[in-house]
Amino acid sequence: MLRNVEIKVDLESLNKSINITGIIYFEIDFYRYYPDENWSDFVVIILSWWIKSMKALILSKIGRTYEFNFMDGSPVVLAKKISNEDIELTCYDEGILICNIKQLRDSLLSTSKKVLREIDRKKWESDEIEELQSLTISLERYPF
């Protein structure tokens, strides 16, 4: 069964000290959260990692697996391409979920853009922010 999986960031939780932290998680079927609805982590760095994994996943052969890691703690999401349209997500403690690659890509792109707009509004700058901006643009233009 195809599941609805989206990437969420609570924009009001964003905080900048050395790095930008905030609440980030996967929302599953609109009511479940992985690893947790209040998971706080390094948002900009993680979104950059996930965009790199998503780009590799889109172009990879069926059967290849990529990681969607979190920085804090051990939650890991493994994404395995099972067809040209779908991926199998293995979320430890949640099990295996099948979702659409394009839907997850669009969610990642939308969330990254929202985060960048909020960062721009706050006038924050860093090398990590510049990398996320570049990766977001490249994902948007990436062939699908």
Z-matrix of the N, CA and C atoms (Angstrom, degrees):
N
C 1 1.453
C 2 1.537 1 109.46
N 3 1.315 2 115.17 1 130.69
C 4 1.463 3 121.18 2 179.38
C 5 1.530 4 109.49 3 -73.52
N 6 1.326 5 115.31 4 131.02
C 7 1.468 6 121.53 5 -178.27
C 8 1.518 7 110.31 6 -107.84
N 9 1.307 8 115.91 7 153.27
C 10 1.457 9 121.59 8 173.93
C 11 1.526 10 107.81 9 -90.61
N 12 1.336 11 116.62 10 115.25
C 13 1.465 12 121.10 11 -179.68
C 14 1.518 13 107.49 12 -125.80
N 15 1.322 14 115.88 13 124.91
C 16 1.458 15 121.39 14 179.33
C 17 1.518 16 110.14 15 -128.66
N 18 1.319 17 114.92 16 155.89
C 19 1.463 18 121.76 17 177.28
C 20 1.519 19 107.27 18 -101.50
N 21 1.315 20 116.06 19 126.85
C 22 1.459 21 121.52 20 -175.76
C 23 1.527 22 110.92 21 -122.57
N 24 1.328 23 114.75 22 142.76
C 25 1.464 24 122.77 23 172.19
C 26 1.527 25 107.01 24 -133.07
N 27 1.309 26 116.32 25 131.55
C 28 1.462 27 121.30 26 174.63
C 29 1.529 28 107.20 27 -82.74
N 30 1.332 29 116.45 28 103.80
C 31 1.469 30 120.97 29 -175.25
C 32 1.526 31 112.58 30 -61.30
N 33 1.320 32 116.80 31 -32.12
C 34 1.468 33 120.01 32 -179.54
C 35 1.524 34 112.07 33 -71.43
N 36 1.314 35 117.18 34 -15.64
C 37 1.468 36 120.61 35 -179.35
C 38 1.527 37 112.51 36 -87.72
N 39 1.337 38 117.46 37 -8.40
C 40 1.463 39 119.85 38 -176.42
C 41 1.517 40 111.12 39 -62.31
N 42 1.329 41 114.76 40 134.15
C 43 1.458 42 121.66 41 -178.11
C 44 1.525 43 108.06 42 -142.89
N 45 1.320 44 116.76 43 138.06
C 46 1.457 45 120.01 44 -179.85
C 47 1.514 46 110.82 45 -117.43
N 48 1.316 47 115.11 46 121.59
C 49 1.466 48 120.83 47 166.23
C 50 1.524 49 103.53 48 -119.78
N 51 1.306 50 119.26 49 -103.96
C 52 1.465 51 120.18 50 172.74
C 53 1.530 52 108.60 51 -76.69
N 54 1.343 53 115.78 52 -47.76
C 55 1.458 54 122.51 53 177.07
C 56 1.524 55 109.10 54 -117.45
N 57 1.315 56 115.55 55 166.49
C 58 1.455 57 120.30 56 178.09
C 59 1.527 58 108.53 57 -91.33
N 60 1.309 59 115.46 58 122.65
C 61 1.451 60 121.73 59 177.76
C 62 1.527 61 109.13 60 -113.02
N 63 1.310 62 114.82 61 163.47
C 64 1.456 63 120.21 62 178.02
C 65 1.514 64 109.85 63 173.43
N 66 1.308 65 115.43 64 178.17
C 67 1.457 66 121.78 65 -179.61
C 68 1.519 67 108.86 66 -84.15
N 69 1.333 68 115.51 67 125.82
C 70 1.466 69 123.02 68 -178.98
C 71 1.527 70 108.33 69 -142.46
N 72 1.336 71 115.63 70 137.04
C 73 1.464 72 119.61 71 -178.87
C 74 1.527 73 110.12 72 -164.29
N 75 1.327 74 114.99 73 168.12
C 76 1.455 75 122.02 74 171.58
C 77 1.529 76 107.35 75 -93.85
N 78 1.322 77 116.88 76 131.80
C 79 1.457 78 121.27 77 174.39
C 80 1.530 79 107.35 78 -102.44
N 81 1.323 80 115.70 79 125.16
C 82 1.459 81 121.82 80 -175.15
C 83 1.526 82 109.12 81 -112.72
N 84 1.332 83 115.41 82 120.55
C 85 1.472 84 121.95 83 178.50
C 86 1.528 85 113.17 84 54.08
N 87 1.309 86 117.74 85 32.47
C 88 1.466 87 125.24 86 172.70
C 89 1.527 88 115.38 87 70.67
N 90 1.342 89 118.06 88 -0.12
C 91 1.466 90 117.06 89 -177.13
C 92 1.529 91 114.29 90 -143.65
N 93 1.332 92 118.27 91 -6.79
C 94 1.464 93 120.91 92 176.74
C 95 1.516 94 108.38 93 -114.83
N 96 1.336 95 115.93 94 153.05
C 97 1.456 96 120.72 95 -173.39
C 98 1.518 97 110.19 96 -133.53
N 99 1.329 98 115.09 97 140.07
C 100 1.462 99 119.45 98 177.00
C 101 1.524 100 109.02 99 -133.40
N 102 1.332 101 120.15 100 130.47
C 103 1.454 102 124.78 101 -1.04
C 104 1.524 103 113.27 102 -77.71
N 105 1.352 104 116.12 103 -21.55
C 106 1.457 105 120.11 104 -178.09
C 107 1.523 106 107.34 105 -167.61
N 108 1.309 107 116.95 106 149.54
C 109 1.470 108 121.48 107 -179.32
C 110 1.534 109 112.42 108 -63.79
N 111 1.309 110 117.33 109 -20.66
C 112 1.468 111 121.27 110 -179.53
C 113 1.520 112 112.55 111 -114.57
N 114 1.350 113 117.35 112 26.59
C 115 1.455 114 121.60 113 -177.43
C 116 1.529 115 109.57 114 -69.77
N 117 1.319 116 117.21 115 117.57
C 118 1.462 117 122.37 116 178.70
C 119 1.523 118 109.72 117 -102.11
N 120 1.335 119 115.31 118 134.21
C 121 1.452 120 119.55 119 -175.64
C 122 1.528 121 108.82 120 -159.07
N 123 1.323 122 116.04 121 -173.42
C 124 1.461 123 123.20 122 -178.92
C 125 1.533 124 109.10 123 -84.96
N 126 1.303 125 116.81 124 89.44
C 127 1.462 126 123.91 125 -169.11
C 128 1.533 127 113.02 126 -58.59
N 129 1.314 128 118.66 127 -50.49
C 130 1.464 129 121.64 128 -174.51
C 131 1.527 130 110.85 129 -65.67
N 132 1.303 131 116.49 130 -43.84
C 133 1.468 132 120.58 131 179.64
C 134 1.525 133 110.37 132 -64.44
N 135 1.317 134 117.07 133 -45.31
C 136 1.461 135 121.10 134 -178.49
C 137 1.525 136 111.43 135 -64.66
N 138 1.326 137 117.86 136 -45.06
C 139 1.470 138 119.74 137 178.20
C 140 1.525 139 110.90 138 -59.69
N 141 1.323 140 116.83 139 -37.92
C 142 1.473 141 120.40 140 177.08
C 143 1.524 142 110.89 141 -63.22
N 144 1.329 143 116.71 142 -45.50
C 145 1.468 144 120.25 143 177.65
C 146 1.524 145 110.48 144 -59.14
N 147 1.346 146 115.77 145 -45.20
C 148 1.462 147 120.34 146 -175.98
C 149 1.525 148 111.82 147 -66.67
N 150 1.325 149 117.42 148 -35.60
C 151 1.465 150 119.53 149 176.85
C 152 1.531 151 109.81 150 -64.54
N 153 1.324 152 117.00 151 -42.86
C 154 1.468 153 119.73 152 177.51
C 155 1.528 154 110.88 153 -60.42
N 156 1.317 155 117.15 154 -43.21
C 157 1.461 156 120.76 155 178.24
C 158 1.523 157 111.06 156 -65.25
N 159 1.320 158 117.27 157 -40.83
C 160 1.465 159 121.28 158 -179.44
C 161 1.528 160 110.88 159 -63.95
N 162 1.321 161 116.79 160 -43.61
C 163 1.464 162 119.88 161 179.15
C 164 1.527 163 110.81 162 -61.85
N 165 1.316 164 117.04 163 -42.46
C 166 1.465 165 120.97 164 178.40
C 167 1.529 166 110.23 165 -64.86
N 168 1.323 167 117.07 166 -41.00
C 169 1.458 168 122.48 167 -179.20
C 170 1.528 169 111.41 168 -63.16
N 171 1.310 170 117.02 169 -42.64
C 172 1.458 171 121.58 170 -179.21
C 173 1.525 172 111.05 171 -58.93
N 174 1.317 173 116.70 172 -43.48
C 175 1.461 174 120.56 173 -175.91
C 176 1.527 175 114.17 174 -89.53
N 177 1.315 176 116.94 175 -9.74
C 178 1.473 177 119.55 176 -173.86
C 179 1.526 178 111.92 177 -73.46
N 180 1.312 179 113.02 178 166.76
C 181 1.457 180 120.71 179 173.98
C 182 1.524 181 109.02 180 -77.40
N 183 1.309 182 115.49 181 156.68
C 184 1.461 183 120.91 182 175.53
C 185 1.528 184 108.14 183 -60.27
N 186 1.336 185 115.21 184 136.19
C 187 1.458 186 121.23 185 -179.80
C 188 1.520 187 114.04 186 102.75
N 189 1.329 188 117.68 187 -14.91
C 190 1.477 189 120.56 188 179.44
C 191 1.525 190 110.16 189 -77.04
N 192 1.326 191 115.44 190 147.30
C 193 1.461 192 121.98 191 -178.26
C 194 1.520 193 110.19 192 -122.91
N 195 1.329 194 115.77 193 139.49
C 196 1.467 195 122.61 194 178.10
C 197 1.524 196 108.85 195 -131.87
N 198 1.339 197 115.32 196 154.40
C 199 1.468 198 120.93 197 -177.06
C 200 1.518 199 111.82 198 -97.83
N 201 1.319 200 114.83 199 142.29
C 202 1.456 201 123.19 200 170.29
C 203 1.530 202 105.05 201 -119.39
N 204 1.333 203 114.30 202 80.81
C 205 1.462 204 121.54 203 -173.36
C 206 1.523 205 112.71 204 -82.13
N 207 1.305 206 113.47 205 158.74
C 208 1.457 207 122.35 206 167.12
C 209 1.521 208 106.25 207 -107.70
N 210 1.321 209 117.08 208 155.38
C 211 1.461 210 120.75 209 -179.05
C 212 1.533 211 110.66 210 -81.52
N 213 1.318 212 116.57 211 -47.67
C 214 1.461 213 120.91 212 -176.95
C 215 1.519 214 110.18 213 -88.37
N 216 1.301 215 116.37 214 132.46
C 217 1.454 216 119.99 215 177.73
C 218 1.517 217 111.70 216 78.44
N 219 1.295 218 115.11 217 -164.16
C 220 1.461 219 119.21 218 -175.08
C 221 1.518 220 115.54 219 -114.95
N 222 1.315 221 121.30 220 9.53
C 223 1.460 222 117.75 221 179.30
C 224 1.525 223 110.57 222 -63.77
N 225 1.313 224 114.83 223 128.12
C 226 1.459 225 121.20 224 178.38
C 227 1.518 226 106.82 225 -132.23
N 228 1.319 227 115.38 226 140.55
C 229 1.453 228 121.11 227 172.73
C 230 1.517 229 106.33 228 -117.26
N 231 1.336 230 116.07 229 123.05
C 232 1.453 231 121.40 230 176.34
C 233 1.519 232 108.19 231 -100.34
N 234 1.326 233 116.75 232 129.74
C 235 1.462 234 122.15 233 -179.79
C 236 1.517 235 108.92 234 -113.97
N 237 1.321 236 115.57 235 117.86
C 238 1.464 237 121.91 236 -179.09
C 239 1.522 238 108.79 237 -113.58
N 240 1.311 239 115.55 238 125.81
C 241 1.467 240 120.33 239 178.99
C 242 1.523 241 108.53 240 -74.22
N 243 1.348 242 116.73 241 119.20
C 244 1.461 243 120.50 242 -178.76
C 245 1.532 244 112.41 243 -108.65
N 246 1.327 245 116.73 244 -14.10
C 247 1.463 246 122.16 245 173.03
C 248 1.524 247 106.21 246 -159.68
N 249 1.312 248 117.53 247 179.38
C 250 1.464 249 119.31 248 178.33
C 251 1.524 250 112.28 249 -71.58
N 252 1.323 251 117.22 250 -13.35
C 253 1.465 252 121.34 251 -179.16
C 254 1.530 253 113.87 252 -110.53
N 255 1.327 254 117.43 253 -25.91
C 256 1.458 255 119.84 254 -169.66
C 257 1.527 256 113.27 255 -124.92
N 258 1.323 257 113.75 256 153.87
C 259 1.458 258 121.10 257 175.50
C 260 1.521 259 109.46 258 -129.71
N 261 1.310 260 113.62 259 156.95
C 262 1.455 261 121.82 260 176.24
C 263 1.518 262 106.89 261 -106.92
N 264 1.321 263 116.93 262 116.94
C 265 1.459 264 121.42 263 177.80
C 266 1.514 265 109.36 264 -98.28
N 267 1.319 266 116.22 265 126.30
C 268 1.451 267 121.00 266 174.20
C 269 1.518 268 107.21 267 -106.10
N 270 1.315 269 115.07 268 111.15
C 271 1.464 270 122.15 269 178.88
C 272 1.522 271 106.67 270 -109.91
N 273 1.305 272 116.81 271 114.02
C 274 1.454 273 119.29 272 -179.11
C 275 1.522 274 108.54 273 -59.07
N 276 1.295 275 116.71 274 136.51
C 277 1.464 276 126.58 275 -175.13
C 278 1.524 277 112.41 276 80.88
N 279 1.321 278 118.64 277 -14.56
C 280 1.465 279 121.83 278 179.24
C 281 1.516 280 112.08 279 -110.60
N 282 1.321 281 117.01 280 -22.81
C 283 1.456 282 120.38 281 -178.63
C 284 1.515 283 112.02 282 92.44
N 285 1.325 284 115.93 283 -154.87
C 286 1.460 285 122.21 284 -175.13
C 287 1.526 286 110.09 285 -105.17
N 288 1.330 287 114.64 286 133.41
C 289 1.466 288 121.92 287 178.82
C 290 1.520 289 108.56 288 -125.17
N 291 1.312 290 117.98 289 141.57
C 292 1.460 291 122.29 290 174.56
C 293 1.525 292 107.00 291 -105.03
N 294 1.335 293 116.35 292 128.56
C 295 1.464 294 119.60 293 178.09
C 296 1.526 295 110.20 294 -141.56
N 297 1.296 296 115.40 295 167.08
C 298 1.452 297 123.01 296 -179.18
C 299 1.528 298 110.29 297 -82.23
N 300 1.325 299 116.44 298 131.25
C 301 1.470 300 120.91 299 -178.94
C 302 1.531 301 110.71 300 -60.85
N 303 1.327 302 116.65 301 -47.09
C 304 1.464 303 120.01 302 -176.29
C 305 1.532 304 110.97 303 -63.14
N 306 1.328 305 116.88 304 -40.58
C 307 1.463 306 120.23 305 179.90
C 308 1.530 307 110.81 306 -62.93
N 309 1.345 308 116.61 307 -43.03
C 310 1.463 309 119.75 308 178.90
C 311 1.527 310 110.67 309 -68.87
N 312 1.321 311 116.91 310 -39.42
C 313 1.474 312 121.36 311 177.03
C 314 1.529 313 110.60 312 -60.86
N 315 1.338 314 116.61 313 -44.94
C 316 1.463 315 120.73 314 -179.79
C 317 1.528 316 111.09 315 -64.11
N 318 1.331 317 116.95 316 -37.96
C 319 1.460 318 121.15 317 177.87
C 320 1.531 319 110.49 318 -65.70
N 321 1.329 320 116.69 319 -44.25
C 322 1.466 321 121.46 320 177.99
C 323 1.523 322 110.55 321 -61.44
N 324 1.307 323 116.51 322 -43.26
C 325 1.467 324 121.26 323 179.77
C 326 1.525 325 111.01 324 -64.87
N 327 1.308 326 117.15 325 -47.33
C 328 1.465 327 121.80 326 -179.96
C 329 1.530 328 111.51 327 -61.50
N 330 1.316 329 116.70 328 -45.74
C 331 1.467 330 120.70 329 -179.91
C 332 1.516 331 111.34 330 -64.65
N 333 1.326 332 117.15 331 -41.56
C 334 1.469 333 120.71 332 178.72
C 335 1.528 334 110.90 333 -62.07
N 336 1.322 335 116.78 334 -41.56
C 337 1.467 336 120.55 335 178.60
C 338 1.529 337 111.29 336 -64.35
N 339 1.323 338 116.91 337 -41.89
C 340 1.466 339 120.58 338 177.96
C 341 1.522 340 111.04 339 -61.91
N 342 1.321 341 116.55 340 -43.92
C 343 1.466 342 121.11 341 178.63
C 344 1.529 343 109.80 342 -61.84
N 345 1.311 344 117.41 343 -45.04
C 346 1.470 345 120.76 344 -179.86
C 347 1.520 346 111.96 345 -64.04
N 348 1.332 347 117.75 346 -38.42
C 349 1.478 348 119.78 347 176.64
C 350 1.522 349 111.02 348 -63.36
N 351 1.339 350 116.83 349 -41.39
C 352 1.466 351 120.79 350 178.96
C 353 1.529 352 110.54 351 -66.35
N 354 1.313 353 117.28 352 -40.39
C 355 1.464 354 121.74 353 178.02
C 356 1.528 355 110.15 354 -63.92
N 357 1.326 356 116.31 355 -42.16
C 358 1.458 357 120.91 356 178.26
C 359 1.528 358 110.70 357 -63.58
N 360 1.328 359 116.17 358 -41.61
C 361 1.466 360 120.87 359 178.26
C 362 1.530 361 111.00 360 -60.62
N 363 1.321 362 116.36 361 -35.00
C 364 1.466 363 121.04 362 -179.65
C 365 1.531 364 112.16 363 -86.50
N 366 1.336 365 116.24 364 -4.81
C 367 1.463 366 122.73 365 177.55
C 368 1.526 367 112.86 366 61.89
N 369 1.326 368 115.99 367 35.59
C 370 1.458 369 121.46 368 176.35
C 371 1.521 370 108.83 369 -84.95
N 372 1.330 371 115.25 370 145.90
C 373 1.460 372 120.61 371 178.60
C 374 1.526 373 109.63 372 -139.57
N 375 1.328 374 115.30 373 144.58
C 376 1.469 375 121.52 374 173.78
C 377 1.518 376 107.94 375 -172.11
N 378 1.315 377 115.13 376 167.59
C 379 1.469 378 120.31 377 176.12
C 380 1.525 379 110.73 378 -63.88
N 381 1.332 380 117.02 379 -37.73
C 382 1.461 381 120.94 380 179.79
C 383 1.522 382 111.36 381 -64.07
N 384 1.328 383 116.75 382 -38.05
C 385 1.468 384 121.17 383 178.12
C 386 1.525 385 109.79 384 -65.37
N 387 1.322 386 116.43 385 -44.07
C 388 1.465 387 119.82 386 178.54
C 389 1.521 388 111.20 387 -61.34
N 390 1.336 389 116.82 388 -39.96
C 391 1.461 390 119.97 389 178.34
C 392 1.534 391 110.45 390 -63.86
N 393 1.334 392 117.07 391 -43.70
C 394 1.464 393 120.21 392 178.84
C 395 1.527 394 110.68 393 -62.49
N 396 1.331 395 117.58 394 -40.18
C 397 1.468 396 120.44 395 177.68
C 398 1.524 397 110.64 396 -59.48
N 399 1.305 398 116.28 397 -47.47
C 400 1.462 399 121.43 398 -179.36
C 401 1.528 400 111.64 399 -63.90
N 402 1.312 401 116.93 400 -44.54
C 403 1.457 402 121.04 401 -179.91
C 404 1.531 403 112.02 402 -66.01
N 405 1.329 404 116.65 403 -36.95
C 406 1.462 405 120.95 404 178.74
C 407 1.523 406 110.42 405 -64.37
N 408 1.316 407 116.31 406 -44.65
C 409 1.466 408 120.50 407 177.25
C 410 1.525 409 109.99 408 -61.72
N 411 1.326 410 116.67 409 -43.81
C 412 1.462 411 119.34 410 -178.64
C 413 1.529 412 111.37 411 -65.85
N 414 1.329 413 119.01 412 -37.13
C 415 1.467 414 121.39 413 178.01
C 416 1.525 415 110.68 414 -66.38
N 417 1.310 416 115.73 415 -38.65
C 418 1.468 417 119.93 416 179.89
C 419 1.529 418 110.66 417 -63.20
N 420 1.316 419 116.34 418 -35.91
C 421 1.460 420 121.29 419 -177.89
C 422 1.522 421 113.24 420 -92.31
N 423 1.320 422 115.85 421 -3.83
C 424 1.468 423 121.46 422 -176.27
C 425 1.524 424 110.61 423 -66.37
N 426 1.322 425 117.32 424 139.71
C 427 1.468 426 119.46 425 179.88
C 428 1.522 427 111.54 426 -65.64
N 429 1.303 428 115.56 427 140.05
C 430 1.463 429 119.28 428 177.83
C 431 1.507 430 109.94 429 -133.92
